[in-house]
């Protein structure tokens, strides 16, 4: 007995290929398929086979998938996003620097007030670090000296 050759794939029209390449998921494809081809005689099984062959169609016609549908963004969109991100990060950086400068001024004022209240103002006057320095401000020498003089013994409780 001779075996009758069976077609491996069904014939798919160009319009069907275009439609399957435009859709992002199978639900969208099924909905749009029945709207575009209302008089089709193909069953759901045949339509699902078309969807399953989507990657095959995409390989044969890579230019038919637009950049938006492929999930990639154009170079202009990426450049615009990077510019927006840079702008936002610049604003955050400016606010952080402003906050840091305010904190330095508060620290300087509190240090001067503390020295005045304790009567140690004649030893040293602390000045805030220059703008170019990115390190933590150094503790004034008089504060280190005062801290070492006032140390109390550590008591261990029972």
TORSEZA-764862 format. One record per atom (N, C-alpha, C, CB): residue in three letters; chain; x, y, z. Coordinates in nm, 2 decimals, always signed. Glycine has a CB too. Layout:
! residues N
   code   unit     east    north       up
    ala      A        X        Y        Z
...
! end
This chain:
! residues 158
   code   unit     east    north       up
    unk      A    +0.08    -0.12    +0.00
    unk      A    +0.00    +0.00    +0.00
    unk      A    +0.09    +0.13    +0.00
    unk      A    -0.09    +0.00    +0.12
    unk      A    +0.05    +0.21    -0.08
    unk      A    +0.13    +0.34    -0.10
    unk      A    +0.07    +0.44    +0.00
    unk      A    +0.13    +0.39    -0.24
    unk      A    +0.16    +0.51    +0.07
    unk      A    +0.12    +0.61    +0.16
    unk      A    +0.09    +0.74    +0.09
    unk      A    +0.22    +0.63    +0.27
    unk      A    -0.02    +0.81    +0.12
    unk      A    -0.06    +0.93    +0.06
    unk      A    +0.02    +1.04    +0.13
    unk      A    -0.21    +0.96    +0.07
    unk      A    +0.09    +1.13    +0.06
    unk      A    +0.17    +1.23    +0.12
    unk      A    +0.07    +1.33    +0.19
    unk      A    +0.26    +1.31    +0.02
    unk      A    +0.11    +1.36    +0.32
    unk      A    +0.03    +1.46    +0.39
    unk      A    +0.11    +1.59    +0.40
    unk      A    -0.01    +1.40    +0.54
    unk      A    +0.04    +1.70    +0.38
    unk      A    +0.10    +1.83    +0.39
    unk      A    +0.14    +1.85    +0.53
    unk      A    +0.01    +1.94    +0.33
    unk      A    +0.26    +1.89    +0.55
    unk      A    +0.31    +1.92    +0.69
    unk      A    +0.25    +2.05    +0.75
    unk      A    +0.46    +1.93    +0.69
    unk      A    +0.24    +2.15    +0.67
    unk      A    +0.19    +2.27    +0.71
    unk      A    +0.07    +2.31    +0.62
    unk      A    +0.29    +2.39    +0.71
    unk      A    -0.02    +2.38    +0.67
    unk      A    -0.13    +2.43    +0.59
    unk      A    -0.09    +2.56    +0.52
    unk      A    -0.26    +2.46    +0.68
    unk      A    -0.16    +2.59    +0.41
    unk      A    -0.13    +2.71    +0.34
    unk      A    -0.17    +2.83    +0.42
    unk      A    -0.19    +2.71    +0.19
    unk      A    -0.08    +2.92    +0.43
    unk      A    -0.11    +3.04    +0.51
    unk      A    -0.10    +3.16    +0.41
    unk      A    -0.02    +3.06    +0.63
    unk      A    -0.20    +3.24    +0.41
    unk      A    -0.20    +3.36    +0.32
    unk      A    -0.11    +3.47    +0.38
    unk      A    -0.34    +3.41    +0.30
    unk      A    -0.07    +3.56    +0.29
    unk      A    +0.02    +3.67    +0.33
    unk      A    -0.05    +3.76    +0.43
    unk      A    +0.06    +3.75    +0.21
    unk      A    -0.18    +3.78    +0.42
    unk      A    -0.26    +3.86    +0.51
    unk      A    -0.26    +3.80    +0.65
    unk      A    -0.40    +3.89    +0.46
    unk      A    -0.27    +3.67    +0.66
    unk      A    -0.26    +3.60    +0.78
    unk      A    -0.12    +3.62    +0.85
    unk      A    -0.30    +3.45    +0.77
    unk      A    -0.02    +3.61    +0.77
    unk      A    +0.12    +3.62    +0.82
    unk      A    +0.14    +3.76    +0.87
    unk      A    +0.22    +3.59    +0.71
    unk      A    +0.09    +3.86    +0.80
    unk      A    +0.10    +4.00    +0.84
    unk      A    +0.03    +4.02    +0.98
    unk      A    +0.04    +4.10    +0.74
    unk      A    -0.09    +3.96    +0.99
    unk      A    -0.17    +3.97    +1.11
    unk      A    -0.10    +3.91    +1.23
    unk      A    -0.31    +3.91    +1.09
    unk      A    -0.04    +3.79    +1.21
    unk      A    +0.02    +3.72    +1.32
    unk      A    +0.15    +3.79    +1.36
    unk      A    +0.06    +3.57    +1.28
    unk      A    +0.22    +3.86    +1.27
    unk      A    +0.34    +3.93    +1.31
    unk      A    +0.30    +4.06    +1.38
    unk      A    +0.42    +3.96    +1.18
    unk      A    +0.18    +4.12    +1.36
    unk      A    +0.14    +4.24    +1.42
    unk      A    +0.10    +4.22    +1.57
    unk      A    +0.03    +4.31    +1.34
    unk      A    +0.05    +4.10    +1.60
    unk      A    -0.01    +4.08    +1.73
    unk      A    +0.10    +4.04    +1.83
    unk      A    -0.11    +3.96    +1.72
    unk      A    +0.07    +4.08    +1.96
    unk      A    +0.17    +4.06    +2.07
    unk      A    +0.14    +3.93    +2.14
    unk      A    +0.16    +4.17    +2.17
    unk      A    +0.02    +3.89    +2.15
    unk      A    -0.01    +3.76    +2.22
    unk      A    -0.12    +3.69    +2.14
    unk      A    -0.05    +3.78    +2.37
    unk      A    -0.14    +3.56    +2.18
    unk      A    -0.24    +3.48    +2.11
    unk      A    -0.38    +3.52    +2.12
    unk      A    -0.23    +3.33    +2.16
    unk      A    -0.42    +3.58    +2.24
    unk      A    -0.56    +3.63    +2.26
    unk      A    -0.59    +3.74    +2.16
    unk      A    -0.58    +3.67    +2.40
    unk      A    -0.49    +3.83    +2.15
    unk      A    -0.51    +3.94    +2.05
    unk      A    -0.52    +3.89    +1.91
    unk      A    -0.39    +4.04    +2.07
    unk      A    -0.43    +3.79    +1.88
    unk      A    -0.44    +3.73    +1.75
    unk      A    -0.57    +3.67    +1.71
    unk      A    -0.32    +3.63    +1.73
    unk      A    -0.62    +3.59    +1.81
    unk      A    -0.75    +3.52    +1.78
    unk      A    -0.86    +3.63    +1.76
    unk      A    -0.79    +3.43    +1.90
    unk      A    -0.87    +3.73    +1.85
    unk      A    -0.97    +3.83    +1.84
    unk      A    -0.96    +3.90    +1.70
    unk      A    -0.96    +3.93    +1.95
    unk      A    -0.84    +3.94    +1.67
    unk      A    -0.83    +4.02    +1.54
    unk      A    -0.85    +3.93    +1.42
    unk      A    -0.69    +4.08    +1.54
    unk      A    -0.81    +3.80    +1.43
    unk      A    -0.83    +3.71    +1.32
    unk      A    -0.97    +3.70    +1.28
    unk      A    -0.77    +3.57    +1.35
    unk      A    -1.06    +3.68    +1.38
    unk      A    -1.20    +3.67    +1.35
    unk      A    -1.27    +3.80    +1.30
    unk      A    -1.28    +3.61    +1.47
    unk      A    -1.21    +3.91    +1.34
    unk      A    -1.26    +4.04    +1.29
    unk      A    -1.21    +4.06    +1.14
    unk      A    -1.21    +4.15    +1.38
    unk      A    -1.09    +4.03    +1.11
    unk      A    -1.03    +4.05    +0.98
    unk      A    -1.08    +3.95    +0.88
    unk      A    -0.88    +4.05    +0.99
    unk      A    -1.10    +3.83    +0.92
    unk      A    -1.14    +3.72    +0.84
    unk      A    -1.28    +3.66    +0.89
    unk      A    -1.04    +3.61    +0.82
    unk      A    -1.39    +3.74    +0.88
    unk      A    -1.51    +3.69    +0.94
    unk      A    -1.57    +3.57    +0.87
    unk      A    -1.61    +3.80    +0.94
    unk      A    -1.54    +3.55    +0.74
    unk      A    -1.60    +3.44    +0.67
    unk      A    -1.50    +3.32    +0.65
    unk      A    -1.64    +3.48    +0.53
    unk      A    -1.41    +3.31    +0.75
    unk      A    -1.31    +3.20    +0.74
    unk      A    -1.38    +3.06    +0.77
    unk      A    -1.20    +3.23    +0.83
    unk      A    -1.32    +2.96    +0.71
    unk      A    -1.37    +2.83    +0.73
    unk      A    -1.27    +2.75    +0.82
    unk      A    -1.40    +2.75    +0.60
    unk      A    -1.17    +2.82    +0.86
    unk      A    -1.07    +2.75    +0.94
    unk      A    -1.12    +2.75    +1.09
    unk      A    -0.93    +2.83    +0.94
    unk      A    -1.09    +2.64    +1.15
    unk      A    -1.13    +2.62    +1.29
    unk      A    -1.02    +2.68    +1.38
    unk      A    -1.15    +2.47    +1.32
    unk      A    -1.06    +2.67    +1.51
    unk      A    -0.97    +2.73    +1.61
    unk      A    -0.83    +2.66    +1.61
    unk      A    -1.03    +2.72    +1.75
    unk      A    -0.83    +2.53    +1.59
    unk      A    -0.71    +2.45    +1.58
    unk      A    -0.62    +2.50    +1.47
    unk      A    -0.74    +2.30    +1.56
    unk      A    -0.68    +2.52    +1.35
    unk      A    -0.59    +2.57    +1.24
    unk      A    -0.54    +2.71    +1.27
    unk      A    -0.68    +2.57    +1.11
    unk      A    -0.62    +2.79    +1.33
    unk      A    -0.57    +2.93    +1.37
    unk      A    -0.46    +2.92    +1.47
    unk      A    -0.69    +3.01    +1.42
    unk      A    -0.47    +2.83    +1.57
    unk      A    -0.37    +2.82    +1.67
    unk      A    -0.24    +2.77    +1.61
    unk      A    -0.41    +2.73    +1.78
    unk      A    -0.25    +2.69    +1.50
    unk      A    -0.13    +2.64    +1.44
    unk      A    -0.06    +2.76    +1.37
    unk      A    -0.16    +2.53    +1.33
    unk      A    -0.13    +2.85    +1.31
    unk      A    -0.07    +2.97    +1.25
    unk      A    +0.00    +3.05    +1.36
    unk      A    -0.18    +3.06    +1.19
    unk      A    -0.06    +3.07    +1.48
    unk      A    +0.01    +3.14    +1.59
    unk      A    +0.13    +3.07    +1.63
    unk      A    -0.09    +3.16    +1.71
    unk      A    +0.13    +2.94    +1.63
    unk      A    +0.25    +2.86    +1.68
    unk      A    +0.37    +2.88    +1.58
    unk      A    +0.21    +2.72    +1.70
    unk      A    +0.33    +2.91    +1.46
    unk      A    +0.44    +2.92    +1.35
    unk      A    +0.49    +3.07    +1.34
    unk      A    +0.39    +2.88    +1.22
    unk      A    +0.45    +3.15    +1.44
    unk      A    +0.48    +3.29    +1.44
    unk      A    +0.63    +3.32    +1.43
    unk      A    +0.43    +3.36    +1.56
    unk      A    +0.71    +3.25    +1.51
    unk      A    +0.86    +3.27    +1.50
    unk      A    +0.91    +3.23    +1.37
    unk      A    +0.92    +3.18    +1.61
    unk      A    +0.86    +3.13    +1.30
    unk      A    +0.90    +3.09    +1.17
    unk      A    +0.88    +3.20    +1.07
    unk      A    +0.83    +2.96    +1.13
    unk      A    +0.76    +3.26    +1.08
    unk      A    +0.72    +3.37    +0.99
    unk      A    +0.81    +3.49    +1.01
    unk      A    +0.58    +3.41    +1.00
    unk      A    +0.84    +3.51    +1.14
    unk      A    +0.93    +3.63    +1.18
    unk      A    +1.07    +3.61    +1.12
    unk      A    +0.93    +3.65    +1.33
    unk      A    +1.12    +3.49    +1.12
    unk      A    +1.25    +3.46    +1.07
    unk      A    +1.26    +3.49    +0.92
    unk      A    +1.30    +3.32    +1.10
    unk      A    +1.15    +3.45    +0.85
    unk      A    +1.15    +3.46    +0.71
    unk      A    +1.13    +3.61    +0.67
    unk      A    +1.04    +3.37    +0.65
    unk      A    +1.06    +3.68    +0.75
    unk      A    +1.03    +3.82    +0.72
    unk      A    +1.06    +3.91    +0.84
    unk      A    +0.88    +3.84    +0.68
    unk      A    +1.19    +3.92    +0.87
    unk      A    +1.23    +4.00    +0.99
    unk      A    +1.20    +4.15    +0.98
    unk      A    +1.38    +3.99    +1.01
    unk      A    +1.19    +4.20    +0.86
    unk      A    +1.16    +4.35    +0.84
    unk      A    +1.01    +4.38    +0.86
    unk      A    +1.21    +4.39    +0.71
    unk      A    +0.93    +4.28    +0.86
    unk      A    +0.79    +4.30    +0.87
    unk      A    +0.74    +4.33    +1.01
    unk      A    +0.71    +4.18    +0.82
    unk      A    +0.83    +4.30    +1.11
    unk      A    +0.80    +4.33    +1.25
    unk      A    +0.86    +4.47    +1.28
    unk      A    +0.85    +4.22    +1.35
    unk      A    +0.77    +4.56    +1.32
    unk      A    +0.82    +4.70    +1.34
    unk      A    +0.90    +4.70    +1.48
    unk      A    +0.71    +4.80    +1.34
    unk      A    +0.97    +4.80    +1.50
    unk      A    +1.05    +4.80    +1.62
    unk      A    +0.96    +4.81    +1.75
    unk      A    +1.15    +4.92    +1.62
    unk      A    +0.85    +4.88    +1.73
    unk      A    +0.76    +4.89    +1.85
    unk      A    +0.70    +4.76    +1.88
    unk      A    +0.65    +4.99    +1.81
    unk      A    +0.66    +4.68    +1.78
    unk      A    +0.60    +4.55    +1.81
    unk      A    +0.70    +4.45    +1.86
    unk      A    +0.54    +4.49    +1.68
    unk      A    +0.83    +4.46    +1.82
    unk      A    +0.93    +4.37    +1.86
    unk      A    +0.97    +4.39    +2.01
    unk      A    +1.05    +4.38    +1.77
    unk      A    +0.93    +4.50    +2.07
    unk      A    +0.96    +4.53    +2.21
    unk      A    +1.08    +4.61    +2.22
    unk      A    +0.97    +4.40    +2.28
    unk      A    +1.14    +4.66    +2.11
    unk      A    +1.26    +4.74    +2.12
    unk      A    +1.22    +4.89    +2.10
    unk      A    +1.37    +4.70    +2.02
    unk      A    +1.30    +4.98    +2.14
    unk      A    +1.27    +5.12    +2.12
    unk      A    +1.37    +5.17    +2.02
    unk      A    +1.27    +5.20    +2.26
    unk      A    +1.32    +5.28    +1.96
    unk      A    +1.41    +5.34    +1.86
    unk      A    +1.52    +5.42    +1.93
    unk      A    +1.33    +5.43    +1.76
    unk      A    +1.62    +5.45    +1.85
    unk      A    +1.74    +5.52    +1.91
    unk      A    +1.69    +5.66    +1.96
    unk      A    +1.85    +5.54    +1.81
    unk      A    +1.60    +5.72    +1.89
    unk      A    +1.55    +5.85    +1.94
    unk      A    +1.48    +5.84    +2.07
    unk      A    +1.46    +5.91    +1.83
    unk      A    +1.40    +5.74    +2.09
    unk      A    +1.33    +5.72    +2.21
    unk      A    +1.42    +5.69    +2.33
    unk      A    +1.23    +5.60    +2.20
    unk      A    +1.53    +5.61    +2.30
    unk      A    +1.63    +5.58    +2.40
    unk      A    +1.70    +5.71    +2.44
    unk      A    +1.72    +5.47    +2.36
    unk      A    +1.74    +5.79    +2.34
    unk      A    +1.81    +5.91    +2.37
    unk      A    +1.73    +6.01    +2.45
    unk      A    +1.85    +5.98    +2.24
    unk      A    +1.60    +6.01    +2.42
    unk      A    +1.51    +6.10    +2.50
    unk      A    +1.49    +6.05    +2.64
    unk      A    +1.37    +6.11    +2.43
    unk      A    +1.49    +5.92    +2.66
    unk      A    +1.48    +5.87    +2.80
    unk      A    +1.61    +5.89    +2.87
    unk      A    +1.45    +5.72    +2.79
    unk      A    +1.72    +5.88    +2.81
    unk      A    +1.85    +5.90    +2.88
    unk      A    +1.86    +6.05    +2.91
    unk      A    +1.96    +5.86    +2.79
    unk      A    +1.82    +6.14    +2.82
    unk      A    +1.82    +6.28    +2.85
    unk      A    +1.73    +6.32    +2.97
    unk      A    +1.78    +6.36    +2.73
    unk      A    +1.61    +6.26    +2.98
    unk      A    +1.52    +6.28    +3.09
    unk      A    +1.58    +6.23    +3.22
    unk      A    +1.38    +6.22    +3.06
    unk      A    +1.64    +6.11    +3.21
    unk      A    +1.70    +6.05    +3.33
    unk      A    +1.82    +6.14    +3.38
    unk      A    +1.75    +5.91    +3.30
    unk      A    +1.90    +6.19    +3.29
    unk      A    +2.01    +6.27    +3.32
    unk      A    +1.96    +6.40    +3.39
    unk      A    +2.09    +6.30    +3.20
    unk      A    +1.85    +6.46    +3.34
    unk      A    +1.80    +6.58    +3.39
    unk      A    +1.75    +6.55    +3.54
    unk      A    +1.68    +6.63    +3.31
    unk      A    +1.68    +6.44    +3.56
    unk      A    +1.63    +6.41    +3.69
    unk      A    +1.74    +6.38    +3.79
    unk      A    +1.53    +6.28    +3.68
    unk      A    +1.84    +6.31    +3.75
    unk      A    +1.96    +6.28    +3.83
    unk      A    +2.03    +6.41    +3.86
    unk      A    +2.05    +6.18    +3.77
    unk      A    +2.04    +6.50    +3.77
    unk      A    +2.10    +6.63    +3.79
    unk      A    +2.03    +6.71    +3.90
    unk      A    +2.11    +6.71    +3.67
    unk      A    +1.90    +6.71    +3.89
    unk      A    +1.82    +6.78    +3.99
    unk      A    +1.84    +6.71    +4.13
    unk      A    +1.67    +6.78    +3.96
    unk      A    +1.84    +6.58    +4.14
    unk      A    +1.86    +6.51    +4.26
    unk      A    +2.00    +6.55    +4.32
    unk      A    +1.85    +6.36    +4.24
    unk      A    +2.10    +6.55    +4.23
    unk      A    +2.23    +6.58    +4.28
    unk      A    +2.24    +6.72    +4.33
    unk      A    +2.33    +6.56    +4.16
    unk      A    +2.17    +6.82    +4.26
    unk      A    +2.17    +6.96    +4.31
    unk      A    +2.11    +6.97    +4.45
    unk      A    +2.10    +7.05    +4.21
    unk      A    +1.99    +6.90    +4.46
    unk      A    +1.92    +6.90    +4.59
    unk      A    +2.01    +6.84    +4.70
    unk      A    +1.79    +6.83    +4.58
    unk      A    +2.08    +6.73    +4.67
    unk      A    +2.16    +6.66    +4.77
    unk      A    +2.28    +6.75    +4.81
    unk      A    +2.22    +6.53    +4.71
    unk      A    +2.34    +6.82    +4.71
    unk      A    +2.45    +6.91    +4.74
    unk      A    +2.40    +7.03    +4.83
    unk      A    +2.51    +6.97    +4.61
    unk      A    +2.28    +7.08    +4.79
    unk      A    +2.22    +7.19    +4.87
    unk      A    +2.20    +7.15    +5.01
    unk      A    +2.09    +7.24    +4.80
    unk      A    +2.14    +7.03    +5.03
    unk      A    +2.11    +6.97    +5.16
    unk      A    +2.24    +6.95    +5.24
    unk      A    +2.04    +6.84    +5.15
    unk      A    +2.35    +6.90    +5.18
    unk      A    +2.47    +6.88    +5.24
    unk      A    +2.53    +7.02    +5.29
    unk      A    +2.57    +6.81    +5.14
    unk      A    +2.52    +7.12    +5.20
    unk      A    +2.58    +7.25    +5.24
    unk      A    +2.50    +7.31    +5.36
    unk      A    +2.57    +7.35    +5.12
    unk      A    +2.37    +7.29    +5.36
    unk      A    +2.29    +7.34    +5.47
    unk      A    +2.33    +7.26    +5.60
    unk      A    +2.14    +7.32    +5.45
    unk      A    +2.35    +7.13    +5.59
    unk      A    +2.39    +7.06    +5.71
    unk      A    +2.53    +7.10    +5.76
    unk      A    +2.40    +6.91    +5.67
    unk      A    +2.62    +7.14    +5.67
    unk      A    +2.75    +7.19    +5.71
    unk      A    +2.74    +7.32    +5.78
    unk      A    +2.84    +7.20    +5.58
    unk      A    +2.65    +7.41    +5.73
    unk      A    +2.63    +7.54    +5.80
    unk      A    +2.57    +7.52    +5.93
    unk      A    +2.54    +7.63    +5.71
    unk      A    +2.47    +7.43    +5.95
    unk      A    +2.41    +7.40    +6.08
    unk      A    +2.51    +7.35    +6.17
    unk      A    +2.29    +7.30    +6.06
    unk      A    +2.60    +7.25    +6.12
    unk      A    +2.70    +7.20    +6.21
    unk      A    +2.80    +7.30    +6.26
    unk      A    +2.78    +7.09    +6.13
    unk      A    +2.84    +7.39    +6.17
    unk      A    +2.93    +7.50    +6.20
    unk      A    +2.86    +7.59    +6.31
    unk      A    +2.97    +7.58    +6.08
    unk      A    +2.74    +7.63    +6.29
    unk      A    +2.67    +7.71    +6.38
    unk      A    +2.66    +7.65    +6.52
    unk      A    +2.53    +7.75    +6.33
    unk      A    +2.62    +7.52    +6.52
    unk      A    +2.61    +7.45    +6.64
    unk      A    +2.74    +7.43    +6.72
    unk      A    +2.55    +7.31    +6.62
    unk      A    +2.85    +7.41    +6.64
    unk      A    +2.98    +7.40    +6.70
    unk      A    +3.02    +7.53    +6.76
    unk      A    +3.08    +7.36    +6.59
    unk      A    +2.99    +7.64    +6.69
    unk      A    +3.03    +7.78    +6.75
    unk      A    +2.94    +7.80    +6.87
    unk      A    +3.00    +7.89    +6.64
    unk      A    +2.81    +7.77    +6.87
    unk      A    +2.73    +7.79    +6.99
    unk      A    +2.78    +7.71    +7.10
    unk      A    +2.58    +7.76    +6.95
    unk      A    +2.82    +7.58    +7.08
    unk      A    +2.86    +7.49    +7.18
    unk      A    +2.99    +7.55    +7.24
    unk      A    +2.89    +7.35    +7.12
    unk      A    +3.08    +7.60    +7.16
    unk      A    +3.20    +7.66    +7.21
    unk      A    +3.18    +7.78    +7.30
    unk      A    +3.30    +7.69    +7.10
    unk      A    +3.08    +7.86    +7.25
    unk      A    +3.05    +7.98    +7.33
    unk      A    +2.99    +7.94    +7.47
    unk      A    +2.95    +8.07    +7.25
    unk      A    +2.89    +7.84    +7.46
    unk      A    +2.83    +7.80    +7.59
    unk      A    +2.92    +7.73    +7.68
    unk      A    +2.71    +7.71    +7.55
    unk      A    +3.02    +7.66    +7.63
    unk      A    +3.11    +7.59    +7.72
    unk      A    +3.23    +7.68    +7.76
    unk      A    +3.16    +7.46    +7.66
    unk      A    +3.24    +7.79    +7.69
    unk      A    +3.35    +7.88    +7.73
    unk      A    +3.48    +7.84    +7.67
    unk      A    +3.37    +7.89    +7.87
    unk      A    +3.49    +7.76    +7.56
    unk      A    +3.61    +7.72    +7.50
    unk      A    +3.63    +7.78    +7.36
    unk      A    +3.61    +7.56    +7.48
    unk      A    +3.57    +7.90    +7.35
    unk      A    +3.58    +7.96    +7.22
    unk      A    +3.72    +8.02    +7.18
    unk      A    +3.48    +8.08    +7.21
    unk      A    +3.80    +8.04    +7.28
    unk      A    +3.93    +8.09    +7.26
    unk      A    +4.03    +7.99    +7.20
    unk      A    +3.99    +8.15    +7.38
    unk      A    +4.00    +7.86    +7.21
    unk      A    +4.09    +7.76    +7.16
    unk      A    +4.10    +7.75    +7.01
    unk      A    +4.06    +7.62    +7.22
    unk      A    +3.99    +7.74    +6.95
    unk      A    +3.99    +7.72    +6.80
    unk      A    +3.85    +7.76    +6.75
    unk      A    +4.03    +7.58    +6.76
    unk      A    +3.85    +7.81    +6.63
    unk      A    +3.72    +7.84    +6.56
    unk      A    +3.72    +7.75    +6.44
    unk      A    +3.71    +8.00    +6.52
    unk      A    +3.61    +7.68    +6.43
    unk      A    +3.59    +7.58    +6.33
    unk      A    +3.54    +7.64    +6.20
    unk      A    +3.51    +7.46    +6.37
    unk      A    +3.59    +7.62    +6.09
    unk      A    +3.54    +7.67    +5.96
    unk      A    +3.50    +7.56    +5.88
    unk      A    +3.65    +7.76    +5.89
    unk      A    +3.38    +7.57    +5.81
    unk      A    +3.34    +7.46    +5.72
    unk      A    +3.44    +7.44    +5.61
    unk      A    +3.20    +7.50    +5.66
    unk      A    +3.44    +7.31    +5.56
    unk      A    +3.54    +7.28    +5.45
    unk      A    +3.50    +7.35    +5.32
    unk      A    +3.54    +7.13    +5.43
    unk      A    +3.59    +7.36    +5.23
    unk      A    +3.57    +7.42    +5.11
    unk      A    +3.48    +7.34    +5.02
    unk      A    +3.70    +7.45    +5.03
    unk      A    +3.42    +7.40    +4.92
    unk      A    +3.32    +7.33    +4.83
    unk      A    +3.39    +7.21    +4.75
    unk      A    +3.27    +7.43    +4.73
    unk      A    +3.52    +7.22    +4.72
    unk      A    +3.58    +7.12    +4.64
    unk      A    +3.61    +6.99    +4.72
    unk      A    +3.71    +7.17    +4.59
    unk      A    +3.60    +7.00    +4.85
    unk      A    +3.63    +6.88    +4.93
    unk      A    +3.51    +6.79    +4.93
    unk      A    +3.67    +6.91    +5.07
    unk      A    +3.53    +6.66    +4.91
    unk      A    +3.42    +6.57    +4.91
    unk      A    +3.43    +6.47    +5.03
    unk      A    +3.42    +6.48    +4.79
    unk      A    +3.52    +6.50    +5.12
    unk      A    +3.54    +6.42    +5.24
    unk      A    +3.46    +6.47    +5.36
    unk      A    +3.69    +6.41    +5.28
    unk      A    +3.44    +6.38    +5.45
    unk      A    +3.37    +6.42    +5.58
    unk      A    +3.45    +6.53    +5.65
    unk      A    +3.34    +6.30    +5.67
    unk      A    +3.38    +6.63    +5.71
    unk      A    +3.46    +6.73    +5.77
    unk      A    +3.54    +6.68    +5.89
    unk      A    +3.37    +6.85    +5.82
    unk      A    +3.66    +6.73    +5.91
    unk      A    +3.74    +6.68    +6.02
    unk      A    +3.69    +6.74    +6.15
    unk      A    +3.89    +6.72    +6.00
    unk      A    +3.71    +6.67    +6.26
    unk      A    +3.67    +6.72    +6.39
    unk      A    +3.78    +6.82    +6.43
    unk      A    +3.65    +6.60    +6.49
    unk      A    +3.74    +6.93    +6.48
    unk      A    +3.84    +7.03    +6.53
    unk      A    +3.93    +6.98    +6.64
    unk      A    +3.77    +7.16    +6.57
    unk      A    +4.05    +7.02    +6.64
    unk      A    +4.15    +6.97    +6.74
    unk      A    +4.10    +7.00    +6.88
    unk      A    +4.28    +7.04    +6.71
    unk      A    +4.04    +7.12    +6.90
    unk      A    +4.00    +7.15    +7.04
    unk      A    +3.89    +7.05    +7.09
    unk      A    +3.95    +7.29    +7.05
    unk      A    +3.81    +7.01    +6.99
    unk      A    +3.70    +6.91    +7.03
    unk      A    +3.76    +6.78    +7.07
    unk      A    +3.60    +6.90    +6.92
    unk      A    +3.86    +6.74    +6.99
    unk      A    +3.93    +6.61    +7.02
    unk      A    +4.00    +6.62    +7.16
    unk      A    +4.03    +6.57    +6.91
    unk      A    +4.06    +6.73    +7.19
    unk      A    +4.13    +6.75    +7.31
    unk      A    +4.03    +6.75    +7.43
    unk      A    +4.21    +6.88    +7.31
    unk      A    +3.92    +6.82    +7.41
    unk      A    +3.82    +6.83    +7.51
    unk      A    +3.76    +6.69    +7.54
    unk      A    +3.71    +6.93    +7.47
    unk      A    +3.74    +6.61    +7.43
    unk      A    +3.68    +6.48    +7.45
    unk      A    +3.77    +6.39    +7.53
    unk      A    +3.64    +6.42    +7.31
    unk      A    +3.90    +6.40    +7.50
    unk      A    +3.99    +6.31    +7.57
    unk      A    +4.01    +6.35    +7.72
    unk      A    +4.13    +6.31    +7.50
    unk      A    +3.99    +6.48    +7.75
    unk      A    +4.00    +6.52    +7.89
    unk      A    +3.88    +6.48    +7.97
    unk      A    +4.02    +6.67    +7.90
    unk      A    +3.76    +6.47    +7.91
    unk      A    +3.64    +6.45    +7.99
    unk      A    +3.60    +6.30    +8.00
    unk      A    +3.53    +6.53    +7.92
    unk      A    +3.69    +6.22    +7.95
    unk      A    +3.65    +6.07    +7.95
    unk      A    +3.63    +6.03    +8.10
    unk      A    +3.76    +5.99    +7.89
    unk      A    +3.53    +5.94    +8.11
    unk      A    +3.50    +5.89    +8.24
    unk      A    +3.53    +5.74    +8.24
    unk      A    +3.36    +5.91    +8.28
    unk      A    +3.56    +5.68    +8.35
    unk      A    +3.59    +5.54    +8.35
    unk      A    +3.46    +5.46    +8.32
    unk      A    +3.65    +5.49    +8.49
    unk      A    +3.48    +5.34    +8.25
    unk      A    +3.37    +5.26    +8.22
    unk      A    +3.35    +5.16    +8.33
    unk      A    +3.40    +5.18    +8.09
    unk      A    +3.22    +5.16    +8.38
    unk      A    +3.19    +5.08    +8.49
    unk      A    +3.11    +4.96    +8.44
    unk      A    +3.10    +5.16    +8.60
    unk      A    +3.14    +4.84    +8.49
    unk      A    +3.07    +4.72    +8.45
    unk      A    +2.97    +4.69    +8.56
    unk      A    +3.17    +4.60    +8.43
    unk      A    +2.85    +4.68    +8.52
    unk      A    +2.74    +4.65    +8.62
    unk      A    +2.73    +4.51    +8.65
    unk      A    +2.61    +4.71    +8.57
    unk      A    +2.67    +4.47    +8.76
    unk      A    +2.66    +4.33    +8.80
    unk      A    +2.52    +4.28    +8.76
    unk      A    +2.68    +4.32    +8.94
! end
